Amino acid sequence: MGRYVFKLPDVGEGTAEAEIVAWHVKVGDEVREDQQLVDVMTDKATVEITSPVAGTIVSLNGQPGDMAAVGAMLVEFETEGAEEPKKDTVPAAAAVKEQPEPPSAEAVQQTLASPAVRQRAEDMGIALHLVRGTGPDGRITHGDLDGYLTASGAKRPSPTAKPVPLEGGEEIKVIGLRRRIAEKMQESKRRIPHFTYVEEIDMTELESERARLNASRGPGQPKLTVLPFLMRALVRALPEFPQINAHFDDEAGIVRRYKAVHIGIATQTEAGLMVPVVKNAEGLDIWHAASEVARLAALAREGKASKEDLTGSTITVTSLGALGGVVTTPIINQPEVAIIGPNAIHERPVVRDGQIVVRKMMNLSSSFDHRVVDGADAAAFVQKLKTLLEQPEVLLKD
C-alpha cells in the first residue's frame, strides 16, 4: 500500500487560488481514476476536479467556502502501490473540466431537488429517492411530489389543530456563486456613486402592439415580452448618448465607449443571479431579440451558459416582470455605467387632454454612475426611451 498526495492543479489563466464549492467524496470513500472529487470556483468559472488515481480517501483539505492555493494539498489517497501515477494522468487539462457556473448545493447530492421541495418531502415523510424527477437533469419538482402521492395512494398531511411554536434557526455559509454575487454587488456599490432616475411611461399603445404581434406570430417565433421592445429602444437611443454605452476603468482613469450594444439581461436562477449577454443587439429585430433572450435565459437557468454567454455586456437590463413593483434602485453591473430597470405595468387613472382615463403605466427605474454620466444626460436619455416606448410604430421601424 502507498500514499499519494494530490495537489490543487493550475486551473488556467494564471489563477493563484480557487474557492472550494462542493466536495463529491468523503474520507473513507474508494474512488476510481477520473472520478469527480470536488468543484472549485475561480473568478472566471467553476471547475470540476477529478481524481488522478484510484484508491481510498485518507484526508481532505478544506471545507466549502475555503480558499485553496494552487499547489496546496487537496486530497490524500491510499493506493494499492507506492508508485506515483503516470504523468499523463495528472496534467491540469485532464484533471479539470470547466463549467460555466457552480452547481446548486443540492446538485452535489444524488437526488436533485430544491430546498423547498426537500423540506416539503420531509414534512410529508416521502423518501426523495423513490420519486421520479421530471425537471432538468431529473430534478424533482413539487408536481412530482403530488404525482407520487396520487400514484402511491398516500394521504396528504393534514394540518394540526394547534400551531406548534417554532424555535431556533439556521446558519448558512455564503459560498460559491452567492459569495461572488455578494462581493460584486458590494464592490459596485462601494466604488460607484449611484444616482437613480425614475420616469413613468405610458405603455398602453405598446401593450396593444405587443398583443397584436403575439396573436399573429408564426411557427417557431417566441412570445414577445416587454424586454425585446426595451432592447430596441436602447439600440435606437444609445447612439445619441455614447457616454452611457460604456465602461469606466476608474483605476486607469479611462472611459471606454462602445458602438456595439451588448445588453446584459439579469436572470434569476436557482443558483443565484446571472447576467447572460445578448451580443450586438443593434443587429437584431424584435423577434430575434426575443429568441436570443429566451435562449440565454434557458442556458443560465439550466447551468449551461458559457463564459462567453456571461461576459462582455456594455449595459444591463434588470426586470422582475410582473413582480417588478413600483420603484427600484438597481445596482450597476461594474464596470458599466448604467443599468435600466423596468417595473411592473399597472392600469392607473391618468389625465389626458383634461380628462381622467385609465392607461397601462410603467415606471422605468434606471441607475447611473455619476462620475461619468451627468444628471441632465441621464434624464435626456430616459426621456428618449420614454418617447420610443410610447410610440411603438416609430420604435419598430428599421
C-alpha positions as CSV (number, residue, x, y, z in Angstrom):
1,M,0.0,0.0,0.0
2,G,1.2,3.5,-0.7
3,R,0.1,7.1,-0.1
4,Y,-0.4,9.7,-2.8
5,V,-0.9,13.4,-2.2
6,F,-2.9,15.2,-4.9
7,K,-2.4,19.0,-5.0
8,L,-4.7,21.6,-6.5
9,P,-3.6,21.9,-10.1
10,D,-3.3,25.1,-12.1
11,V,-6.8,25.6,-13.4
12,G,-5.6,28.1,-16.1
13,E,-5.4,31.9,-16.8
14,G,-2.8,32.4,-14.1
15,T,-5.1,31.6,-11.2
16,A,-3.2,31.5,-7.9
17,E,-6.1,30.2,-5.8
18,A,-9.7,28.9,-6.0
19,E,-12.6,28.6,-3.7
20,I,-13.8,25.1,-2.7
21,V,-17.5,25.0,-3.6
22,A,-18.5,21.4,-3.0
23,W,-16.9,18.0,-2.2
24,H,-18.2,14.9,-4.0
25,V,-16.3,12.5,-1.8
26,K,-15.6,12.0,1.9
27,V,-12.9,10.3,3.9
28,G,-13.1,6.6,3.6
29,D,-14.6,6.6,0.1
30,E,-13.0,4.3,-2.5
31,V,-12.7,6.2,-5.8
32,R,-11.7,5.3,-9.3
33,E,-9.4,7.2,-11.6
34,D,-11.1,10.2,-13.2
35,Q,-14.0,10.2,-10.7
36,Q,-15.2,13.6,-9.7
37,L,-13.7,14.8,-6.4
38,V,-14.5,18.5,-5.9
39,D,-15.8,21.6,-7.5
40,V,-13.7,24.8,-7.2
41,M,-14.5,28.3,-8.3
42,T,-12.2,30.8,-9.8
43,D,-13.0,34.4,-10.8
44,K,-14.0,33.1,-14.3
45,A,-15.8,29.8,-13.8
46,T,-16.5,26.7,-11.7
47,V,-14.2,23.8,-12.4
48,E,-14.7,20.1,-11.7
49,I,-11.5,18.4,-10.3
50,T,-11.3,14.7,-11.0
51,S,-9.1,12.0,-9.3
52,P,-5.7,11.2,-10.9
53,V,-5.6,7.8,-9.2
54,A,-7.7,5.0,-7.9
55,G,-7.6,4.5,-4.2
56,T,-9.2,5.3,-0.8
57,I,-9.6,8.8,0.5
58,V,-7.5,9.3,3.6
59,S,-7.9,13.0,4.1
60,L,-9.5,16.1,2.5
61,N,-8.0,19.6,2.9
62,G,-10.6,22.4,3.2
63,Q,-14.3,23.0,3.6
64,P,-16.8,24.6,1.2
65,G,-16.1,28.3,1.2
66,D,-12.4,27.9,2.0
67,M,-9.8,29.3,-0.5
68,A,-7.2,26.8,-1.7
69,A,-3.8,27.8,-3.2
70,V,-2.6,26.2,-6.4
71,G,-0.1,23.6,-5.5
72,A,-1.5,23.1,-2.0
73,M,-2.5,19.6,-0.8
74,L,-6.1,18.9,-1.7
75,V,-6.7,15.1,-1.3
76,E,-4.6,12.3,0.2
77,F,-5.1,8.8,-1.1
78,E,-4.2,5.3,0.0
79,T,-3.3,3.4,-3.1
80,E,-2.5,-0.2,-4.0
81,G,1.1,0.5,-4.9
82,A,3.7,3.0,-3.8
83,E,4.3,4.3,-7.3
84,E,3.2,7.8,-8.3
85,P,0.5,7.9,-11.0
86,K,1.7,8.1,-14.6
87,K,2.5,11.7,-15.6
88,D,0.0,11.6,-18.4
89,T,-2.8,11.0,-16.0
90,V,-2.5,14.2,-13.9
91,P,-2.0,17.2,-16.1
92,A,-4.3,20.1,-15.3
93,A,-6.1,19.8,-18.7
94,A,-7.1,16.2,-17.9
95,A,-7.8,16.8,-14.2
96,V,-10.3,19.6,-14.6
97,K,-13.5,20.1,-16.6
98,E,-14.9,23.6,-17.0
99,Q,-18.4,24.6,-16.1
100,P,-20.0,28.0,-16.8
101,E,-21.3,28.4,-13.2
102,P,-21.3,26.4,-10.0
103,P,-24.0,23.8,-9.4
104,S,-26.5,24.5,-6.7
105,A,-25.9,22.9,-3.3
106,E,-28.5,20.2,-3.9
107,A,-26.7,19.1,-7.2
108,V,-23.9,17.8,-5.0
109,Q,-26.3,15.1,-3.7
110,Q,-27.5,12.1,-5.6
111,T,-31.1,13.3,-5.7
112,L,-31.7,16.7,-7.3
113,A,-34.4,18.9,-5.7
114,S,-34.7,22.5,-4.4
115,P,-34.6,23.2,-0.7
116,A,-38.3,23.9,-0.7
117,V,-39.1,20.6,-2.3
118,R,-36.8,18.7,0.1
119,Q,-38.5,20.4,3.1
120,R,-41.9,19.5,1.8
121,A,-40.9,15.9,1.1
122,E,-39.6,15.7,4.7
123,D,-42.8,17.1,6.1
124,M,-44.8,14.5,4.1
125,G,-42.5,11.7,5.1
126,I,-41.6,11.0,1.4
127,A,-38.1,9.5,0.6
128,L,-36.9,11.5,-2.3
129,H,-35.0,8.7,-3.9
130,L,-38.4,7.0,-4.5
131,V,-39.7,9.9,-6.5
132,R,-39.1,10.2,-10.3
133,G,-38.0,13.7,-11.2
134,T,-39.3,15.3,-14.4
135,G,-37.3,18.6,-14.1
136,P,-34.0,19.5,-15.8
137,D,-31.4,16.7,-15.2
138,G,-34.0,14.7,-13.3
139,R,-34.7,17.4,-10.7
140,I,-37.7,16.7,-8.5
141,T,-40.4,19.3,-8.5
142,H,-43.5,20.0,-6.4
143,G,-45.6,18.4,-9.2
144,D,-43.5,15.2,-8.9
145,L,-44.3,15.0,-5.2
146,D,-48.0,15.5,-6.0
147,G,-47.8,12.8,-8.7
148,Y,-46.1,10.4,-6.2
149,L,-48.8,10.9,-3.6
150,T,-51.5,10.3,-6.2
151,A,-49.8,7.1,-7.6
152,S,-49.0,5.7,-4.2
153,G,-52.3,6.4,-2.6
154,A,-50.6,8.1,0.3
155,K,-52.6,10.7,2.3
156,R,-51.6,14.3,2.2
157,P,-50.6,15.5,5.7
158,S,-53.5,17.2,7.5
159,P,-52.9,20.5,9.4
160,T,-52.5,20.2,13.1
161,A,-55.3,21.5,15.3
162,K,-53.0,23.9,17.1
163,P,-49.9,25.5,15.6
164,V,-46.7,24.3,17.1
165,P,-44.3,27.2,18.1
166,L,-41.2,27.4,16.1
167,E,-37.7,27.7,17.7
168,G,-34.2,28.1,16.6
169,G,-32.9,28.9,13.1
170,E,-30.0,28.1,10.8
171,E,-26.7,29.5,9.7
172,I,-25.9,29.2,6.0
173,K,-22.3,29.8,4.9
174,V,-22.2,32.2,1.9
175,I,-20.0,30.4,-0.7
176,G,-19.7,29.8,-4.4
177,L,-21.8,31.9,-6.8
178,R,-23.8,33.5,-3.9
179,R,-20.5,34.8,-2.4
180,R,-19.3,36.0,-5.8
181,I,-22.6,37.9,-6.2
182,A,-22.2,39.5,-2.8
183,E,-18.7,40.5,-3.4
184,K,-19.5,42.0,-6.8
185,M,-22.5,43.9,-5.5
186,Q,-20.6,45.3,-2.5
187,E,-17.7,46.4,-4.7
188,S,-20.0,48.0,-7.2
189,K,-21.9,49.9,-4.5
190,R,-18.7,50.9,-2.7
191,R,-16.9,52.2,-5.8
192,I,-19.7,53.8,-7.9
193,P,-21.6,56.9,-6.8
194,H,-25.0,55.8,-8.0
195,F,-27.9,58.0,-8.7
196,T,-31.3,56.7,-9.8
197,Y,-33.7,58.4,-12.1
198,V,-37.4,57.2,-12.3
199,E,-39.8,58.1,-15.1
200,E,-43.3,56.8,-15.8
201,I,-44.1,55.6,-19.2
202,D,-47.5,55.1,-20.9
203,M,-47.3,51.5,-22.2
204,T,-50.9,51.3,-23.5
205,E,-50.0,51.5,-27.2
206,L,-47.0,49.2,-26.9
207,E,-49.0,46.6,-25.0
208,S,-51.7,46.7,-27.7
209,E,-49.0,46.3,-30.4
210,R,-47.4,43.5,-28.4
211,A,-50.7,41.6,-28.1
212,R,-51.3,42.1,-31.9
213,L,-47.8,40.7,-32.8
214,N,-48.1,37.8,-30.4
215,A,-51.5,36.9,-31.9
216,S,-50.1,36.8,-35.4
217,R,-46.6,35.3,-34.7
218,G,-45.6,32.5,-36.9
219,P,-44.4,28.9,-36.1
220,G,-41.2,29.0,-34.1
221,Q,-41.5,32.6,-33.2
222,P,-41.3,33.3,-29.4
223,K,-43.9,35.1,-27.4
224,L,-42.9,38.7,-27.1
225,T,-42.4,40.2,-23.6
226,V,-41.6,43.9,-22.9
227,L,-37.9,43.2,-22.9
228,P,-37.3,43.0,-26.7
229,F,-39.1,46.3,-27.1
230,L,-36.9,47.9,-24.4
231,M,-33.9,46.4,-26.1
232,R,-34.9,48.0,-29.4
233,A,-35.4,51.3,-27.6
234,L,-31.9,51.1,-26.2
235,V,-30.4,50.4,-29.6
236,R,-32.2,53.4,-31.0
237,A,-31.3,55.8,-28.2
238,L,-27.7,54.9,-27.2
239,P,-26.0,56.3,-30.4
240,E,-27.1,59.8,-29.1
241,F,-25.7,59.1,-25.7
242,P,-22.4,57.2,-26.2
243,Q,-21.2,58.0,-22.7
244,I,-24.0,55.6,-21.4
245,N,-23.0,52.6,-23.5
246,A,-19.6,52.5,-21.8
247,H,-17.2,51.0,-19.3
248,F,-15.4,53.1,-16.7
249,D,-11.9,51.9,-15.7
250,D,-11.5,54.0,-12.6
251,E,-8.1,52.7,-11.8
252,A,-6.7,53.8,-15.3
253,G,-9.0,56.8,-15.4
254,I,-10.4,55.8,-18.8
255,V,-14.0,55.7,-20.1
256,R,-14.3,53.2,-23.0
257,R,-17.3,53.9,-25.2
258,Y,-18.7,51.2,-27.4
259,K,-20.5,51.4,-30.7
260,A,-21.8,47.8,-30.4
261,V,-24.6,47.3,-27.9
262,H,-24.1,44.2,-25.8
263,I,-27.1,44.0,-23.4
264,G,-26.8,42.1,-20.2
265,I,-30.1,40.5,-19.1
266,A,-30.2,40.0,-15.3
267,T,-31.7,36.5,-14.9
268,Q,-32.7,34.8,-11.6
269,T,-31.7,31.1,-11.4
270,E,-31.8,28.6,-8.6
271,A,-28.1,29.1,-8.1
272,G,-28.4,32.9,-7.9
273,L,-28.4,35.9,-10.2
274,M,-26.7,35.6,-13.5
275,V,-26.4,38.1,-16.4
276,P,-26.3,36.4,-19.8
277,V,-25.4,38.9,-22.6
278,V,-27.2,39.5,-25.9
279,K,-24.3,40.4,-28.2
280,N,-24.7,43.0,-30.9
281,A,-28.4,43.8,-30.1
282,E,-28.2,46.6,-32.7
283,G,-28.4,43.9,-35.4
284,L,-31.5,42.1,-34.1
285,D,-35.1,42.8,-34.9
286,I,-37.8,42.4,-32.3
287,W,-38.3,38.6,-32.9
288,H,-34.6,37.8,-33.0
289,A,-34.0,39.8,-29.8
290,A,-36.8,37.8,-28.1
291,S,-35.4,34.5,-29.3
292,E,-31.9,35.4,-28.0
293,V,-33.2,36.4,-24.6
294,A,-35.2,33.2,-24.3
295,R,-32.2,31.1,-25.4
296,L,-29.7,32.7,-23.0
297,A,-32.1,32.7,-20.1
298,A,-32.7,28.9,-20.5
299,L,-29.0,28.2,-20.6
300,A,-28.4,30.3,-17.5
301,R,-31.2,28.6,-15.6
302,E,-30.0,25.1,-16.7
303,G,-26.4,26.0,-15.6
304,K,-25.2,25.5,-19.2
305,A,-24.3,29.1,-20.0
306,S,-20.6,29.5,-21.1
307,K,-18.2,32.2,-20.0
308,E,-18.8,33.8,-23.5
309,D,-22.5,33.9,-22.8
310,L,-22.0,35.6,-19.4
311,T,-19.4,38.3,-20.2
312,G,-19.0,41.4,-22.4
313,S,-22.1,43.4,-21.6
314,T,-21.9,47.2,-22.1
315,I,-25.3,48.0,-20.4
316,T,-27.6,45.8,-18.3
317,V,-31.4,45.5,-18.1
318,T,-32.8,44.1,-14.9
319,S,-36.5,43.2,-14.7
320,L,-38.7,41.2,-12.3
321,G,-41.6,41.2,-14.8
322,A,-45.0,41.3,-13.1
323,L,-43.1,41.3,-9.7
324,G,-41.3,44.5,-10.7
325,G,-43.0,46.6,-8.1
326,V,-43.4,50.4,-8.4
327,V,-39.8,51.7,-8.0
328,T,-36.4,50.1,-7.7
329,T,-32.9,51.3,-7.2
330,P,-30.8,48.9,-9.3
331,I,-27.1,48.4,-8.7
332,I,-24.8,49.0,-11.7
333,N,-23.1,46.0,-13.1
334,Q,-19.5,47.2,-12.8
335,P,-17.6,48.4,-14.9
336,E,-20.7,49.5,-16.8
337,V,-22.0,53.0,-16.1
338,A,-25.8,52.4,-16.4
339,I,-28.5,49.8,-15.6
340,I,-32.1,50.0,-16.8
341,G,-34.9,48.6,-14.6
342,P,-38.5,48.4,-16.0
343,N,-41.0,48.0,-13.2
344,A,-44.4,46.3,-13.4
345,I,-47.2,47.5,-15.7
346,H,-50.4,48.6,-13.9
347,E,-53.6,50.2,-15.1
348,R,-53.8,53.6,-13.5
349,P,-56.0,56.7,-13.8
350,V,-54.1,59.5,-15.6
351,V,-55.1,62.8,-17.1
352,R,-55.1,63.1,-20.9
353,D,-56.3,66.3,-22.5
354,G,-58.1,67.4,-19.4
355,Q,-59.9,64.0,-19.0
356,I,-59.2,61.2,-16.5
357,V,-58.6,58.0,-18.4
358,V,-57.3,54.5,-17.5
359,R,-53.9,53.8,-19.1
360,K,-51.3,51.0,-18.7
361,M,-48.5,52.7,-17.0
362,M,-45.0,51.5,-16.1
363,N,-42.2,53.1,-14.1
364,L,-38.7,52.9,-15.5
365,S,-36.1,52.9,-12.7
366,S,-32.5,53.5,-14.0
367,S,-29.2,54.0,-12.1
368,F,-26.2,55.8,-13.5
369,D,-22.5,56.3,-12.5
370,H,-22.4,60.0,-11.6
371,R,-18.6,60.1,-12.3
372,V,-19.3,59.5,-16.0
373,V,-23.0,60.4,-16.6
374,D,-24.4,63.8,-15.7
375,G,-27.9,64.1,-14.3
376,A,-29.1,66.1,-17.3
377,D,-27.8,63.5,-19.8
378,A,-29.4,60.6,-17.8
379,A,-32.7,62.4,-17.8
380,A,-32.5,63.2,-21.6
381,F,-31.6,59.5,-22.2
382,V,-34.6,58.2,-20.3
383,Q,-36.9,60.7,-21.9
384,K,-35.7,59.4,-25.3
385,L,-36.5,55.8,-24.2
386,K,-39.9,57.1,-23.0
387,T,-40.7,58.7,-26.4
388,L,-39.7,55.5,-28.2
389,L,-41.7,53.1,-25.9
390,E,-44.8,55.3,-26.1
391,Q,-44.6,55.3,-29.9
392,P,-44.2,51.6,-30.9
393,E,-44.8,52.4,-34.6
394,V,-41.6,54.5,-34.5
395,L,-39.7,52.1,-32.3
396,L,-40.2,49.2,-34.7
397,K,-39.2,51.0,-37.9
398,D,-36.0,49.6,-39.4
